Every structure is written in structure tokens, then in C-alpha cells.
Amino acid sequence: MGKRHLEDALKQIEGPIEVVYRCFELDPTAERDIDYNIYEKLASKYGMSVEQARGSVQNMVKMAKEAGLDFQMDTLVLTNTFDAHRLTMFAKRKGLMQEMTERILKAHFTESMHIGDHTTLVNLAAEVGLNREEVSEMLKSTNMSEEVQKDKEAASKIGVNSVPFFLVNRKYAITGAQPTNVFVEALQKIKAEDVSLGSSKEQEGVRIDSKKGNKRLI
């Protein structure tokens, strides 16, 4: 949802802006094959009933629908996503990271595919134009693992512990499913202060948290 609002905001901002995906795992300890559903997982994690978890998730599904997204949470397949992240980093080398990431997200949230399964990942990769054999060999190896770990370590250093999370020009951290106007405000403020949105200079910025849009320095 947050990404869709970011895309809407980018349409309102003039000038070159590059969006880069990063790797992050909510549960690095998850198994590849899991026999419980998202509601049972959330109930266990947050100490609530399955019905309470279902209600919370359905609220998110409603928000997603309003943003033009189709989330099929009843049939969502939980899995370990490390190999899916390795695939996105492989796709990055081929100039297809955005396409690969978008395809995996749709497969996971809308089409209820098992994105921890190598056959599934190979098929998805072929759909976006990657070589099937190359992807298969990569997944059988440990290639791209270091690249994924570096992204995860970078996320840890800046305090990422949930998704969605957006870091703009290393200045503004926007967390949660924020409305379009929040992204527009952040992008306009950064652009006014620094005409080069591609700058990698570490600077003090503002974190915009999901709770009531509160801001604090970072």
C-alpha cells in the first residue's frame, strides 16, 4: 500500500528520482515449508486470538483494495523469503530488479504462490525475461547471499524493524502505509533542501512514523 502511494507521489514531483528496492526479512528463522497460516502466525506472535488476527488482517486487506491492490490473505503461503531475495539481487545485475520484485510480490500476496519454492522462483524469473537455466543454477548455489546480507545489515543499522519502510535520500525515513500527501511533503522538502535527490551524503533528517504521522529527528 505504501509503495502505491509513493508511486502516486512521484508523479507529482518533477525531476529525476530513482527508486531502489532493498532486502529485508521479517522472520529470517522461518522454514521454507510452513503448515500454519498467517492468522495463526500473528495470533502466536502478538498473543491474540486467531479471530482477532483475522480481523486485523482483513482491515489491511480493505486498505489494500482501496489502494488498488488485491491481497488474498486467506490463501497466502508463508515461507522463508531468503531465496526470493537472492533472486531479486540476481535480477538487479541484469537490470530487472524492479520487474522481478513486483512479480514476486504479486505471486505472494495475490496469486498465493509458494515463493520459497525454487521451481516457482525459476518460473517467475523466466516471466520477467531472466534465463531459466542461469536462475536455476544460482538458486542451487549460495550466490547472491552476501549481497542480501549486506542489505539486511544496512537496514539494521538505520533501525528498520518493519515494512513498509522508505528511506529517501538517506534523510527521511517513512514507515507504515502512509497516504500520498505524506510522501509528497517529504519529497518536496528534500528537493527544496537538496536539488540532488541521488546524493548519498549522510545527513540528519526526519522520521515520519505510521502512528498519526508523528515526526522526529533521526
N, C-alpha and C positions, 0 to 999 in steps of 0.2 A: 504493500500500500504506500509506504513511504517513498519507494522508488517511483511509482506512478506520479505522485505529487511533485517529486523532484523533476521529472521529465516535463511536467506542465510548467514548472517554474523556469526551467531552462529556455523554454520557448519565449518567455517574457524578458530574457536577459540578452542584450546584444554583445557580440564579441565571442572569440574562440574559447570554449570551455570543454575540457576533456574529462570524461567520467571513467574512472578506473575501478574495477572490481578487486576486492581483496578476499583472502581466505580466512574463515573463522568457523570453528566448531563449537556448537552449544554443548555437546556431550562427546568429548574425544574417547570416552570409555565405552561407548555404545558398541554392541555387537553388529556384525553385518546382517545377520538374520534374527529378527525380533518377533516374539509371539504375542506381544501385547499391543494395544492401540494407543493413540495419542491421549485419549481421555484417561486411561489407566495410568499412563506415564505422568501426566500432570497431577492427577489425584495423589499419586505417591510422592511426587516431588514437593508439592505445596501443602500436603496434609489436608486435602479436601475430599469430598465425596466425588465419585465418578460423575454423578449428575451435575454437581456444581462445576466440575471441569468442563462437561459438555456444554453447559450454559455459557461459560466464559468463552469457549472456542466458537460457539455459534454467533456470539456478539462480534467476534473478529471476522467471521465469515460474512456477516451482514455488512460490516465496514468495507471489506474487500469488494463485495458486489457493488457497493456504491462508488467504488473507485474503478469499476470496470474489470475486476478480477474474479475468476471462478475458482474458489477453493473448495475441494472435495475432501473435507477432513474426516468424514466417516470411513473412507476407504484409503486414507493416507498410509503409506508403507514406511514405518520407521526403520532406520538403518544407520550404520556408520557412514559418514559422508567424506571420509578422508580421500578415498579413491576418486570420488566425483570432483573434489578439489584438485587432485593431481591432474585430472583430465582438463580442467579449466586452465591450469597453468601450462599444460602442453599446448592447448589451443591458443594461448597467448603468444607463444613462439611462432605460431602460424598466422597470427593476425586475426584470429577468430574467437577471442576470449568472450566478447560480449554475446556473440551468437550462441556460443556453447553454454554460457551461463544461463542465458534466457531459456534455452531449450531444456536444460536440466531442471530449472525451476518449474517450468510448465509441466514437465513429466512428473515431477514430485507432487506438486500441490494440486494440479488439475486432473492429470491422467492417472494418478495412483500407481505409477511405475516404481519398481524397486531400483533406486539409483545407486545402491551399493553393489548390485549385480554387474559383473563385468560384461556379460553379453548385452545387457540393456545399455550400458555406457557406450559400448562399441557401436551399437545401432544408432544411438543418438548422435554420436560423433560423426558417423557417416552421413547423417541427415544434414548436418551443417557444412559438409564439404571436407572433412578430415579423412585421411587414408585409414581405412578399416584395419589393415594389417599393422600399420605403424602404431595405432592406438592399442590394439590388442597386445602387442609386444611391450609397449610402455606399461600397461596395467599389470602385466605378469612380472615386471621388474619392480624396483624401488625408485625408478626415475621420477623426478619432479617432487619427491618427498621433501627434499631440503628447501625447495622454493616455497612449498606450502608451510613448512615450519617457520621460515623467516617471516612470512606474513602474519602467522599466529603470534609470534614473539613481538612483532611490531604492534599488533593490536593490544597485547597485554601491557606494553609499555605506556600506551596512551589511555589505558583504563577501559577498554571495550569489554563488556561482560554480557551484552545482549544485542539482539538485532531487531529491527534495522538500526544501523549506525552509519552516519555520514560524516566524513571529515573533509571540510572544504579548505583547500589551500593551507592545510596544517594550522588553520586559525579558528575555524568554527566547527564544533562537534555538535551534530544534530542527532538526537536519539529519539526513537519511537516513531510511530506513524503520524508525522506532523502534517498539517494542512499545507496547501500550496503556498499560501501567503507567508508562512514561516520561512520556507526556502527562498522565496523571492526577497524577503527582507534581508536574510543572511547574505545572499549573493550580491545584492545591491550594495550593502555596507562594505563588503570585502572589496568589491570593484572600485568603490569610491576611495578606499584607503590604499589600494594597490592595483594598478591597472594590469598587472601581470598575474592572472589567476593561476598560471602554471608555476609560480615561484615555489621553491622547496625550502625557503628560509624558515627556520623555526621561529614562531612569533607567539606572543601572548594573544589569546583570543577569548571567545565566549562559548560556553556550552549551553545549548538550548535543550532542556530536558522535556521528556514527554508529559510530565505532570504539570498541567496548566501552563506549559510553555515557559516555565521559570528559567531565568538566565543566571549564569555565574561565570566568573573568570576561570580560565584554565591555563 
